[in-house]
Amino acid sequence: MRRLMLLRHAKSDWSEPGLSDHDRPLNRRGQETAPKIGAYMARHGLVPDRVLCSTALRARETWEEVATEFKDHPLTVYEDRLYNARTDGILAMVRDTKDRIGSLLLVGHNPGLQELAGLLIASGDLAHREKLREKLPTAGLVVIDFAVDEWAKVHPHAGRLERFVAPRWLETATD
């Protein structure tokens, strides 16, 4: 089995005119929600073996905040190709993952991550699949399981949505 986790960066700051999109940091809300997702991931054993993180500042800051909640920090590769990546490019990165890696986390951006989830997921909770089709919110986490033994075998409509969570849903949940 292979587990792919997709994490959209947390809410970013648009207040500084002239700042490039790549260099936008997290805003206060983003700084507050990223550790909540990290705590959720740690509590539920969703600690990846490897992380591919976009080089955009808001994605790096999101990952740094999430990672503070983990006892052991997985190897992280900052990948420029994840910034503004299209679905086929992201899928190629997933397929190129070494087979010794059982779980992979991608920290990146929409629309690429949401479109990738839609392409890969064939089963799982229908209500969550519909919610995900509508929107992958900032700091939203998608967990997809594949019944394959090699990342190269990951293909469209082969995954099962294991869970889909967003920080605002955690605030009202009892778990």
LUMFI-643004 format. One record per atom (N, C-alpha, C): residue in one letter; atom name; x, y, z. Coordinates in steps of 0.001 Angstrom, whole numbers. Layout:
// residues N
+---------+------+---------+---------+---------+
! vexdren ! zaza !      px !      py !      pz !
+---------+------+---------+---------+---------+
!       A !   CA !       X !       Y !       Z !
...
+---------+------+---------+---------+---------+
//
This chain:
// residues 175
+---------+------+---------+---------+---------+
! vexdren ! zaza !      px !      py !      pz !
+---------+------+---------+---------+---------+
!       M !    N !     840 !   -1187 !       0 !
!       M !   CA !       0 !       0 !       0 !
!       M !    C !     883 !    1248 !       0 !
!       R !    N !     416 !    2259 !    -666 !
!       R !   CA !    1069 !    3569 !    -681 !
!       R !    C !      44 !    4593 !    -216 !
!       R !    N !     528 !    5563 !     568 !
!       R !   CA !    -340 !    6634 !    1064 !
!       R !    C !     216 !    7967 !     586 !
!       L !    N !    -656 !    8724 !     -98 !
!       L !   CA !    -325 !   10065 !    -575 !
!       L !    C !   -1147 !   11061 !     212 !
!       M !    N !    -468 !   12046 !     791 !
!       M !   CA !   -1148 !   13117 !    1516 !
!       M !    C !    -895 !   14426 !     781 !
!       L !    N !   -1954 !   15167 !     577 !
!       L !   CA !   -1875 !   16460 !    -102 !
!       L !    C !   -2269 !   17542 !     892 !
!       L !    N !   -1408 !   18505 !    1089 !
!       L !   CA !   -1671 !   19597 !    2018 !
!       L !    C !   -1540 !   20922 !    1281 !
!       R !    N !   -2643 !   21616 !    1181 !
!       R !   CA !   -2595 !   22955 !     582 !
!       R !    C !   -2010 !   23904 !    1618 !
!       H !    N !   -1200 !   24832 !    1160 !
!       H !   CA !    -621 !   25819 !    2081 !
!       H !    C !   -1722 !   26538 !    2865 !
!       A !    N !   -1360 !   27038 !    4039 !
!       A !   CA !   -2303 !   27791 !    4870 !
!       A !    C !   -2522 !   29182 !    4271 !
!       K !    N !   -3427 !   29916 !    4865 !
!       K !   CA !   -3836 !   31234 !    4362 !
!       K !    C !   -2633 !   32183 !    4295 !
!       S !    N !   -2497 !   32847 !    3158 !
!       S !   CA !   -1344 !   33733 !    2959 !
!       S !    C !   -1732 !   35200 !    3046 !
!       D !    N !    -710 !   36023 !    3140 !
!       D !   CA !    -862 !   37459 !    3341 !
!       D !    C !    -760 !   38187 !    1999 !
!       W !    N !   -1773 !   38972 !    1705 !
!       W !   CA !   -1814 !   39750 !     468 !
!       W !    C !   -1592 !   41242 !     720 !
!       S !    N !   -1195 !   41618 !    1924 !
!       S !   CA !   -1198 !   43037 !    2299 !
!       S !    C !     -15 !   43846 !    1775 !
!       E !    N !    1056 !   43203 !    1359 !
!       E !   CA !    2230 !   43956 !     923 !
!       E !    C !    2228 !   44128 !    -593 !
!       P !    N !    1931 !   45340 !   -1065 !
!       P !   CA !    1893 !   45576 !   -2514 !
!       P !    C !    3266 !   45351 !   -3146 !
!       G !    N !    3257 !   44788 !   -4340 !
!       G !   CA !    4500 !   44607 !   -5078 !
!       G !    C !    5272 !   43345 !   -4714 !
!       L !    N !    4857 !   42651 !   -3676 !
!       L !   CA !    5533 !   41419 !   -3289 !
!       L !    C !    5187 !   40333 !   -4303 !
!       S !    N !    6187 !   39587 !   -4747 !
!       S !   CA !    5906 !   38536 !   -5730 !
!       S !    C !    5052 !   37450 !   -5092 !
!       D !    N !    4282 !   36766 !   -5910 !
!       D !   CA !    3426 !   35694 !   -5429 !
!       D !    C !    4249 !   34627 !   -4703 !
!       H !    N !    5399 !   34296 !   -5234 !
!       H !   CA !    6270 !   33273 !   -4655 !
!       H !    C !    6720 !   33648 !   -3242 !
!       D !    N !    6831 !   34936 !   -2957 !
!       D !   CA !    7376 !   35405 !   -1682 !
!       D !    C !    6327 !   35815 !    -653 !
!       R !    N !    5057 !   35507 !    -923 !
!       R !   CA !    4014 !   35869 !      47 !
!       R !    C !    4090 !   34953 !    1273 !
!       P !    N !    4124 !   35539 !    2473 !
!       P !   CA !    4165 !   34735 !    3694 !
!       P !    C !    2753 !   34351 !    4149 !
!       L !    N !    2683 !   33580 !    5218 !
!       L !   CA !    1394 !   33279 !    5837 !
!       L !    C !     886 !   34506 !    6569 !
!       N !    N !    -423 !   34655 !    6620 !
!       N !   CA !    -986 !   35706 !    7466 !
!       N !    C !   -1216 !   35119 !    8866 !
!       R !    N !   -1768 !   35902 !    9762 !
!       R !   CA !   -1969 !   35457 !   11146 !
!       R !    C !   -2827 !   34203 !   11202 !
!       R !    N !   -3905 !   34191 !   10435 !
!       R !   CA !   -4780 !   33006 !   10432 !
!       R !    C !   -4033 !   31764 !    9950 !
!       G !    N !   -3221 !   31922 !    8920 !
!       G !   CA !   -2427 !   30802 !    8413 !
!       G !    C !   -1448 !   30288 !    9461 !
!       Q !    N !    -838 !   31218 !   10194 !
!       Q !   CA !     100 !   30826 !   11250 !
!       Q !    C !    -605 !   30084 !   12382 !
!       E !    N !   -1881 !   30354 !   12568 !
!       E !   CA !   -2644 !   29674 !   13623 !
!       E !    C !   -3182 !   28318 !   13169 !
!       T !    N !   -3576 !   28209 !   11895 !
!       T !   CA !   -4212 !   26967 !   11445 !
!       T !    C !   -3219 !   25870 !   11077 !
!       A !    N !   -2055 !   26222 !   10576 !
!       A !   CA !   -1090 !   25196 !   10164 !
!       A !    C !    -708 !   24268 !   11331 !
!       P !    N !    -405 !   24792 !   12520 !
!       P !   CA !     -90 !   23875 !   13623 !
!       P !    C !   -1277 !   23009 !   14040 !
!       K !    N !   -2493 !   23497 !   13836 !
!       K !   CA !   -3677 !   22679 !   14164 !
!       K !    C !   -3742 !   21449 !   13262 !
!       I !    N !   -3468 !   21641 !   11985 !
!       I !   CA !   -3434 !   20496 !   11069 !
!       I !    C !   -2275 !   19583 !   11442 !
!       G !    N !   -1139 !   20155 !   11806 !
!       G !   CA !       2 !   19339 !   12228 !
!       G !    C !    -320 !   18506 !   13452 !
!       A !    N !    -993 !   19102 !   14431 !
!       A !   CA !   -1377 !   18366 !   15637 !
!       A !    C !   -2349 !   17244 !   15291 !
!       Y !    N !   -3279 !   17527 !   14397 !
!       Y !   CA !   -4229 !   16501 !   13955 !
!       Y !    C !   -3479 !   15349 !   13290 !
!       M !    N !   -2553 !   15687 !   12402 !
!       M !   CA !   -1793 !   14662 !   11699 !
!       M !    C !   -1000 !   13801 !   12683 !
!       A !    N !    -333 !   14440 !   13633 !
!       A !   CA !     456 !   13697 !   14616 !
!       A !    C !    -434 !   12792 !   15467 !
!       R !    N !   -1555 !   13319 !   15916 !
!       R !   CA !   -2484 !   12566 !   16771 !
!       R !    C !   -3040 !   11338 !   16055 !
!       H !    N !   -3200 !   11432 !   14746 !
!       H !   CA !   -3790 !   10342 !   13969 !
!       H !    C !   -2747 !    9510 !   13206 !
!       G !    N !   -1486 !    9680 !   13538 !
!       G !   CA !    -436 !    8882 !   12911 !
!       G !    C !    -228 !    9170 !   11442 !
!       L !    N !    -516 !   10378 !   11025 !
!       L !   CA !    -361 !   10773 !    9623 !
!       L !    C !     974 !   11489 !    9416 !
!       V !    N !    2033 !   10847 !    9854 !
!       V !   CA !    3376 !   11405 !    9719 !
!       V !    C !    4017 !   10754 !    8494 !
!       P !    N !    4346 !   11538 !    7489 !
!       P !   CA !    4866 !   10970 !    6244 !
!       P !    C !    6310 !   10489 !    6378 !
!       D !    N !    6680 !    9592 !    5469 !
!       D !   CA !    8076 !    9169 !    5379 !
!       D !    C !    8913 !   10213 !    4656 !
!       R !    N !    8292 !   10928 !    3726 !
!       R !   CA !    8985 !   11934 !    2925 !
!       R !    C !    8030 !   13069 !    2635 !
!       V !    N !    8575 !   14282 !    2540 !
!       V !   CA !    7786 !   15477 !    2218 !
!       V !    C !    8390 !   16152 !     996 !
!       L !    N !    7536 !   16465 !      38 !
!       L !   CA !    7910 !   17341 !   -1067 !
!       L !    C !    7137 !   18629 !    -852 !
!       C !    N !    7855 !   19726 !    -709 !
!       C !   CA !    7234 !   21004 !    -387 !
!       C !    C !    7587 !   22036 !   -1448 !
!       S !    N !    6602 !   22773 !   -1887 !
!       S !   CA !    6828 !   23875 !   -2820 !
!       S !    C !    7826 !   24854 !   -2206 !
!       T !    N !    8578 !   25516 !   -3063 !
!       T !   CA !    9538 !   26515 !   -2591 !
!       T !    C !    8889 !   27860 !   -2267 !
!       A !    N !    7615 !   28040 !   -2578 !
!       A !   CA !    6930 !   29295 !   -2252 !
!       A !    C !    6965 !   29494 !    -738 !
!       L !    N !    7175 !   30717 !    -298 !
!       L !   CA !    7311 !   31013 !    1124 !
!       L !    C !    6116 !   30526 !    1926 !
!       R !    N !    4902 !   30737 !    1443 !
!       R !   CA !    3721 !   30333 !    2208 !
!       R !    C !    3645 !   28816 !    2384 !
!       A !    N !    4127 !   28054 !    1410 !
!       A !   CA !    4154 !   26594 !    1531 !
!       A !    C !    5241 !   26166 !    2518 !
!       R !    N !    6413 !   26776 !    2430 !
!       R !   CA !    7505 !   26439 !    3364 !
!       R !    C !    7108 !   26764 !    4796 !
!       E !    N !    6493 !   27933 !    4998 !
!       E !   CA !    6056 !   28301 !    6349 !
!       E !    C !    4964 !   27364 !    6857 !
!       T !    N !    4073 !   26949 !    5972 !
!       T !   CA !    3032 !   25987 !    6372 !
!       T !    C !    3683 !   24704 !    6859 !
!       W !    N !    4607 !   24166 !    6065 !
!       W !   CA !    5262 !   22918 !    6450 !
!       W !    C !    6033 !   23078 !    7766 !
!       E !    N !    6727 !   24177 !    7933 !
!       E !   CA !    7489 !   24400 !    9172 !
!       E !    C !    6559 !   24382 !   10387 !
!       E !    N !    5393 !   25009 !   10264 !
!       E !   CA !    4423 !   25031 !   11365 !
!       E !    C !    3831 !   23643 !   11616 !
!       V !    N !    3524 !   22920 !   10559 !
!       V !   CA !    2983 !   21560 !   10700 !
!       V !    C !    4029 !   20662 !   11347 !
!       A !    N !    5257 !   20737 !   10870 !
!       A !   CA !    6328 !   19850 !   11338 !
!       A !    C !    6651 !   20037 !   12815 !
!       T !    N !    6367 !   21213 !   13369 !
!       T !   CA !    6652 !   21418 !   14804 !
!       T !    C !    5829 !   20485 !   15679 !
!       E !    N !    4756 !   19938 !   15136 !
!       E !   CA !    3876 !   19051 !   15905 !
!       E !    C !    4326 !   17592 !   15869 !
!       F !    N !    5323 !   17259 !   15039 !
!       F !   CA !    5795 !   15885 !   14907 !
!       F !    C !    6984 !   15636 !   15823 !
!       K !    N !    7005 !   14464 !   16426 !
!       K !   CA !    8139 !   14069 !   17273 !
!       K !    C !    9395 !   13903 !   16413 !
!       D !    N !    9259 !   13171 !   15321 !
!       D !   CA !   10357 !   12964 !   14382 !
!       D !    C !   10022 !   13659 !   13078 !
!       H !    N !   10993 !   14363 !   12537 !
!       H !   CA !   10755 !   15129 !   11313 !
!       H !    C !   11164 !   14318 !   10091 !
!       P !    N !   10238 !   14115 !    9167 !
!       P !   CA !   10574 !   13368 !    7953 !
!       P !    C !   11510 !   14174 !    7059 !
!       L !    N !   12215 !   13462 !    6208 !
!       L !   CA !   13077 !   14116 !    5235 !
!       L !    C !   12214 !   14999 !    4342 !
!       T !    N !   12640 !   16240 !    4176 !
!       T !   CA !   11887 !   17208 !    3382 !
!       T !    C !   12719 !   17672 !    2199 !
!       V !    N !   12103 !   17653 !    1036 !
!       V !   CA !   12734 !   18155 !    -173 !
!       V !    C !   11913 !   19349 !    -635 !
!       Y !    N !   12562 !   20502 !    -771 !
!       Y !   CA !   11880 !   21692 !   -1270 !
!       Y !    C !   11976 !   21667 !   -2786 !
!       E !    N !   10824 !   21580 !   -3411 !
!       E !   CA !   10731 !   21292 !   -4836 !
!       E !    C !   10116 !   22465 !   -5591 !
!       D !    N !   10939 !   23139 !   -6383 !
!       D !   CA !   10474 !   24290 !   -7158 !
!       D !    C !    9386 !   23895 !   -8157 !
!       R !    N !    9418 !   22638 !   -8619 !
!       R !   CA !    8423 !   22194 !   -9611 !
!       R !    C !    7010 !   22133 !   -9029 !
!       L !    N !    6869 !   22150 !   -7701 !
!       L !   CA !    5532 !   22136 !   -7095 !
!       L !    C !    4854 !   23498 !   -7124 !
!       Y !    N !    5638 !   24548 !   -7290 !
!       Y !   CA !    5061 !   25890 !   -7351 !
!       Y !    C !    4340 !   26065 !   -8688 !
!       N !    N !    3050 !   26341 !   -8624 !
!       N !   CA !    2204 !   26500 !   -9819 !
!       N !    C !    2195 !   25264 !  -10712 !
!       A !    N !    2380 !   24099 !  -10112 !
!       A !   CA !    2454 !   22862 !  -10885 !
!       A !    C !    1090 !   22444 !  -11405 !
!       R !    N !    1114 !   21868 !  -12570 !
!       R !   CA !     -88 !   21290 !  -13167 !
!       R !    C !    -206 !   19840 !  -12695 !
!       T !    N !   -1373 !   19283 !  -12855 !
!       T !   CA !   -1664 !   17945 !  -12366 !
!       T !    C !    -691 !   16899 !  -12907 !
!       D !    N !    -417 !   16925 !  -14205 !
!       D !   CA !     466 !   15907 !  -14777 !
!       D !    C !    1883 !   16007 !  -14217 !
!       G !    N !    2344 !   17207 !  -13954 !
!       G !   CA !    3667 !   17395 !  -13369 !
!       G !    C !    3742 !   16883 !  -11932 !
!       I !    N !    2691 !   17120 !  -11169 !
!       I !   CA !    2661 !   16641 !   -9789 !
!       I !    C !    2599 !   15116 !   -9780 !
!       L !    N !    1775 !   14546 !  -10634 !
!       L !   CA !    1666 !   13095 !  -10707 !
!       L !    C !    3008 !   12474 !  -11095 !
!       A !    N !    3745 !   13108 !  -11974 !
!       A !   CA !    5076 !   12605 !  -12361 !
!       A !    C !    6009 !   12585 !  -11147 !
!       M !    N !    5942 !   13618 !  -10296 !
!       M !   CA !    6771 !   13632 !   -9087 !
!       M !    C !    6388 !   12500 !   -8148 !
!       V !    N !    5093 !   12247 !   -8021 !
!       V !   CA !    4617 !   11148 !   -7172 !
!       V !    C !    5149 !    9829 !   -7712 !
!       R !    N !    5017 !    9608 !   -8995 !
!       R !   CA !    5449 !    8350 !   -9610 !
!       R !    C !    6957 !    8140 !   -9534 !
!       D !    N !    7709 !    9233 !   -9424 !
!       D !   CA !    9170 !    9138 !   -9333 !
!       D !    C !    9663 !    8861 !   -7908 !
!       T !    N !    8755 !    8785 !   -6955 !
!       T !   CA !    9137 !    8561 !   -5559 !
!       T !    C !    9733 !    7164 !   -5399 !
!       K !    N !   10781 !    7066 !   -4599 !
!       K !   CA !   11434 !    5778 !   -4317 !
!       K !    C !   10457 !    4853 !   -3600 !
!       D !    N !   10474 !    3600 !   -3938 !
!       D !   CA !    9520 !    2641 !   -3391 !
!       D !    C !    9713 !    2357 !   -1903 !
!       R !    N !   10864 !    2678 !   -1342 !
!       R !   CA !   11051 !    2489 !      97 !
!       R !    C !   10217 !    3490 !     914 !
!       I !    N !    9695 !    4519 !     249 !
!       I !   CA !    8847 !    5532 !     878 !
!       I !    C !    7411 !    5011 !     847 !
!       G !    N !    6846 !    4751 !    2016 !
!       G !   CA !    5474 !    4247 !    2074 !
!       G !    C !    4431 !    5339 !    2046 !
!       S !    N !    4771 !    6491 !    2652 !
!       S !   CA !    3811 !    7605 !    2681 !
!       S !    C !    4523 !    8888 !    2279 !
!       L !    N !    3861 !    9641 !    1431 !
!       L !   CA !    4424 !   10857 !     855 !
!       L !    C !    3460 !   12008 !    1092 !
!       L !    N !    3992 !   13129 !    1560 !
!       L !   CA !    3208 !   14351 !    1737 !
!       L !    C !    3678 !   15388 !     737 !
!       L !    N !    2729 !   15962 !       9 !
!       L !   CA !    3017 !   17086 !    -882 !
!       L !    C !    2415 !   18335 !    -262 !
!       V !    N !    3214 !   19377 !    -108 !
!       V !   CA !    2738 !   20662 !     411 !
!       V !    C !    2807 !   21638 !    -757 !
!       G !    N !    1623 !   22074 !   -1207 !
!       G !   CA !    1618 !   22898 !   -2401 !
!       G !    C !     401 !   23776 !   -2533 !
!       H !    N !     -91 !   23869 !   -3748 !
!       H !   CA !   -1044 !   24911 !   -4116 !
!       H !    C !   -2217 !   24365 !   -4915 !
!       N !    N !   -3282 !   25160 !   -4926 !
!       N !   CA !   -4389 !   24938 !   -5842 !
!       N !    C !   -4124 !   25755 !   -7095 !
!       P !    N !   -4639 !   25354 !   -8216 !
!       P !   CA !   -5588 !   24260 !   -8404 !
!       P !    C !   -4946 !   22881 !   -8526 !
!       G !    N !   -3613 !   22810 !   -8606 !
!       G !   CA !   -2940 !   21541 !   -8864 !
!       G !    C !   -3273 !   20422 !   -7896 !
!       L !    N !   -3230 !   20710 !   -6587 !
!       L !   CA !   -3487 !   19649 !   -5614 !
!       L !    C !   -4935 !   19171 !   -5665 !
!       Q !    N !   -5872 !   20092 !   -5760 !
!       Q !   CA !   -7285 !   19712 !   -5819 !
!       Q !    C !   -7573 !   18903 !   -7084 !
!       E !    N !   -7021 !   19320 !   -8193 !
!       E !   CA !   -7233 !   18597 !   -9448 !
!       E !    C !   -6587 !   17220 !   -9400 !
!       L !    N !   -5416 !   17116 !   -8776 !
!       L !   CA !   -4760 !   15816 !   -8635 !
!       L !    C !   -5619 !   14878 !   -7794 !
!       A !    N !   -6143 !   15377 !   -6693 !
!       A !   CA !   -7018 !   14554 !   -5850 !
!       A !    C !   -8215 !   14063 !   -6654 !
!       G !    N !   -8833 !   14952 !   -7408 !
!       G !   CA !   -9978 !   14564 !   -8220 !
!       G !    C !   -9625 !   13518 !   -9267 !
!       L !    N !   -8436 !   13612 !   -9813 !
!       L !   CA !   -7984 !   12655 !  -10816 !
!       L !    C !   -7714 !   11275 !  -10206 !
!       L !    N !   -7151 !   11252 !   -9011 !
!       L !   CA !   -6692 !    9991 !   -8431 !
!       L !    C !   -7760 !    9226 !   -7658 !
!       I !    N !   -8690 !    9933 !   -7052 !
!       I !   CA !   -9647 !    9287 !   -6143 !
!       I !    C !  -10781 !    8618 !   -6920 !
!       A !    N !  -11010 !    7333 !   -6583 !
!       A !   CA !  -12103 !    6579 !   -7209 !
!       A !    C !  -13127 !    6128 !   -6182 !
!       S !    N !  -12746 !    6091 !   -4906 !
!       S !   CA !  -13658 !    5600 !   -3872 !
!       S !    C !  -13373 !    6326 !   -2561 !
!       G !    N !  -14176 !    5999 !   -1570 !
!       G !   CA !  -14065 !    6656 !    -275 !
!       G !    C !  -15367 !    7360 !      43 !
!       D !    N !  -15408 !    8008 !    1185 !
!       D !   CA !  -16616 !    8686 !    1651 !
!       D !    C !  -17146 !    9652 !     588 !
!       L !    N !  -18370 !    9393 !     131 !
!       L !   CA !  -18945 !   10179 !    -961 !
!       L !    C !  -19138 !   11645 !    -586 !
!       A !    N !  -19590 !   11916 !     641 !
!       A !   CA !  -19802 !   13306 !    1065 !
!       A !    C !  -18482 !   14078 !    1064 !
!       H !    N !  -17417 !   13445 !    1525 !
!       H !   CA !  -16113 !   14107 !    1525 !
!       H !    C !  -15573 !   14283 !     105 !
!       R !    N !  -15841 !   13311 !    -754 !
!       R !   CA !  -15403 !   13451 !   -2139 !
!       R !    C !  -16103 !   14627 !   -2812 !
!       E !    N !  -17393 !   14797 !   -2535 !
!       E !   CA !  -18136 !   15925 !   -3095 !
!       E !    C !  -17620 !   17254 !   -2547 !
!       K !    N !  -17339 !   17299 !   -1250 !
!       K !   CA !  -16787 !   18514 !    -633 !
!       K !    C !  -15450 !   18876 !   -1266 !
!       L !    N !  -14621 !   17867 !   -1477 !
!       L !   CA !  -13304 !   18090 !   -2079 !
!       L !    C !  -13435 !   18549 !   -3527 !
!       R !    N !  -14407 !   18032 !   -4233 !
!       R !   CA !  -14626 !   18454 !   -5617 !
!       R !    C !  -14958 !   19953 !   -5663 !
!       E !    N !  -15678 !   20436 !   -4648 !
!       E !   CA !  -16041 !   21851 !   -4574 !
!       E !    C !  -14844 !   22730 !   -4241 !
!       K !    N !  -14037 !   22290 !   -3251 !
!       K !   CA !  -12944 !   23150 !   -2812 !
!       K !    C !  -11979 !   22394 !   -1911 !
!       L !    N !  -10691 !   22631 !   -2129 !
!       L !   CA !   -9654 !   22229 !   -1186 !
!       L !    C !   -9236 !   23519 !    -482 !
!       P !    N !   -9727 !   23734 !     742 !
!       P !   CA !   -9451 !   25009 !    1419 !
!       P !    C !   -7991 !   25132 !    1848 !
!       T !    N !   -7591 !   26347 !    2172 !
!       T !   CA !   -6240 !   26541 !    2679 !
!       T !    C !   -6041 !   25683 !    3920 !
!       A !    N !   -4867 !   25104 !    4031 !
!       A !   CA !   -4483 !   24176 !    5112 !
!       A !    C !   -5343 !   22919 !    5121 !
!       G !    N !   -6030 !   22652 !    4010 !
!       G !   CA !   -6806 !   21415 !    3883 !
!       G !    C !   -5888 !   20239 !    3614 !
!       L !    N !   -6228 !   19097 !    4207 !
!       L !   CA !   -5430 !   17876 !    4083 !
!       L !    C !   -6267 !   16778 !    3437 !
!       V !    N !   -5712 !   16172 !    2407 !
!       V !   CA !   -6344 !   15050 !    1717 !
!       V !    C !   -5423 !   13846 !    1872 !
!       V !    N !   -5986 !   12717 !    2305 !
!       V !   CA !   -5211 !   11485 !    2455 !
!       V !    C !   -5805 !   10451 !    1505 !
!       I !    N !   -4957 !    9942 !     601 !
!       I !   CA !   -5387 !    8991 !    -420 !
!       I !    C !   -4541 !    7728 !    -303 !
!       D !    N !   -5204 !    6578 !    -226 !
!       D !   CA !   -4507 !    5295 !    -164 !
!       D !    C !   -4606 !    4589 !   -1512 !
!       F !    N !   -3511 !    3909 !   -1860 !
!       F !   CA !   -3431 !    3155 !   -3112 !
!       F !    C !   -3036 !    1716 !   -2813 !
!       A !    N !   -3718 !     779 !   -3406 !
!       A !   CA !   -3403 !    -641 !   -3229 !
!       A !    C !   -2357 !   -1058 !   -4261 !
!       V !    N !   -1211 !    -414 !   -4200 !
!       V !   CA !     -88 !    -731 !   -5088 !
!       V !    C !    1178 !    -832 !   -4245 !
!       D !    N !    2189 !   -1481 !   -4778 !
!       D !   CA !    3445 !   -1622 !   -4053 !
!       D !    C !    4563 !    -749 !   -4617 !
!       E !    N !    4269 !     -16 !   -5681 !
!       E !   CA !    5245 !     887 !   -6291 !
!       E !    C !    4562 !    2202 !   -6645 !
!       W !    N !    5253 !    3307 !   -6383 !
!       W !   CA !    4693 !    4621 !   -6716 !
!       W !    C !    4461 !    4758 !   -8215 !
!       A !    N !    5285 !    4112 !   -9009 !
!       A !   CA !    5136 !    4201 !  -10464 !
!       A !    C !    3791 !    3646 !  -10937 !
!       K !    N !    3146 !    2823 !  -10114 !
!       K !   CA !    1857 !    2233 !  -10483 !
!       K !    C !     657 !    3098 !  -10113 !
!       V !    N !     898 !    4222 !   -9450 !
!       V !   CA !    -201 !    5131 !   -9127 !
!       V !    C !    -744 !    5703 !  -10433 !
!       H !    N !   -2052 !    5605 !  -10622 !
!       H !   CA !   -2657 !    6083 !  -11859 !
!       H !    C !   -4049 !    6653 !  -11568 !
!       P !    N !   -4615 !    7359 !  -12527 !
!       P !   CA !   -5940 !    7964 !  -12328 !
!       P !    C !   -6980 !    6940 !  -11872 !
!       H !    N !   -7811 !    7390 !  -10949 !
!       H !   CA !   -8938 !    6613 !  -10430 !
!       H !    C !   -8514 !    5319 !   -9742 !
!       A !    N !   -7324 !    5330 !   -9138 !
!       A !   CA !   -6827 !    4142 !   -8432 !
!       A !    C !   -6835 !    4318 !   -6922 !
!       G !    N !   -7128 !    5515 !   -6437 !
!       G !   CA !   -7004 !    5799 !   -5016 !
!       G !    C !   -8328 !    5780 !   -4269 !
!       R !    N !   -8204 !    5568 !   -2966 !
!       R !   CA !   -9362 !    5633 !   -2066 !
!       R !    C !   -9138 !    6801 !   -1117 !
!       L !    N !  -10112 !    7694 !   -1059 !
!       L !   CA !  -10033 !    8817 !    -137 !
!       L !    C !  -10148 !    8279 !    1287 !
!       E !    N !   -9061 !    8365 !    2025 !
!       E !   CA !   -9046 !    7880 !    3401 !
!       E !    C !   -9617 !    8936 !    4341 !
!       R !    N !   -9274 !   10204 !    4083 !
!       R !   CA !   -9854 !   11311 !    4847 !
!       R !    C !   -9578 !   12637 !    4173 !
!       F !    N !  -10412 !   13596 !    4524 !
!       F !   CA !  -10308 !   14966 !    4034 !
!       F !    C !  -10686 !   15859 !    5193 !
!       V !    N !   -9738 !   16689 !    5634 !
!       V !   CA !   -9988 !   17567 !    6781 !
!       V !    C !   -9486 !   18975 !    6487 !
!       A !    N !  -10096 !   19920 !    7164 !
!       A !   CA !   -9687 !   21321 !    7090 !
!       A !    C !   -9682 !   21873 !    8513 !
!       P !    N !   -8858 !   22848 !    8799 !
!       P !   CA !   -8756 !   23381 !   10167 !
!       P !    C !  -10083 !   23824 !   10764 !
!       R !    N !  -10921 !   24454 !    9977 !
!       R !   CA !  -12178 !   24958 !   10556 !
!       R !    C !  -13103 !   23827 !   10968 !
!       W !    N !  -12997 !   22662 !   10319 !
!       W !   CA !  -13808 !   21509 !   10718 !
!       W !    C !  -13302 !   20924 !   12029 !
!       L !    N !  -12004 !   21040 !   12270 !
!       L !   CA !  -11416 !   20500 !   13498 !
!       L !    C !  -11888 !   21277 !   14718 !
!       E !    N !  -12167 !   22562 !   14534 !
!       E !   CA !  -12593 !   23400 !   15656 !
!       E !    C !  -13947 !   22965 !   16206 !
!       T !    N !  -14768 !   22343 !   15352 !
!       T !   CA !  -16094 !   21925 !   15790 !
!       T !    C !  -16166 !   20434 !   16079 !
!       A !    N !  -15109 !   19700 !   15727 !
!       A !   CA !  -15108 !   18250 !   15919 !
!       A !    C !  -14726 !   17904 !   17360 !
!       T !    N !  -15163 !   16743 !   17798 !
!       T !   CA !  -14783 !   16277 !   19138 !
!       T !    C !  -13494 !   15489 !   19109 !
!       D !    N !  -13012 !   15127 !   17910 !
!       D !   CA !  -11802 !   14321 !   17782 !
!       D !    C !  -10598 !   15213 !   17562 !
+---------+------+---------+---------+---------+
//
